[in-house]
Amino acid sequence: MDRGKVIGMKEAGMSTREVARATGHDRKSIAKVWKEYQLLSSQLGQPGADTKTLQARMTEEPKYNSAGRTRHKYTPESGGGTSKDPAHGRRAQTETDQQANP
């Protein structure tokens, strides 16, 4: 995500939803970037603030470790979820159901 582009669009008066649509990112991600930018911007004006460090933090990419995440493959064969049982998540028909819905 290009934080500078998101911040520029928000400063130009675009709503979070508009920025999300224009960039293809989730609204929550846009809101998080904007909120963090506003917090860091307010710290810039404080006496003794390390301007270069704050500016670098405003534009750096997020730091998180996604190496431990497991990939999920959703296919029609698996019922749309991770279970390989095609009846997963569906209630079994009882004899009464079968008589009512032949």
ABEGO torsion letter per residue (X at the ends): XBAAAAAAAAAAGBBAAAAAAAAGBBAAAAAAAAAAAAAAAAAAABBGBBAAAAAAAAABBBBBBAAABBBBBBBAAAGGBABABAABGBBBBBAAAAAABX
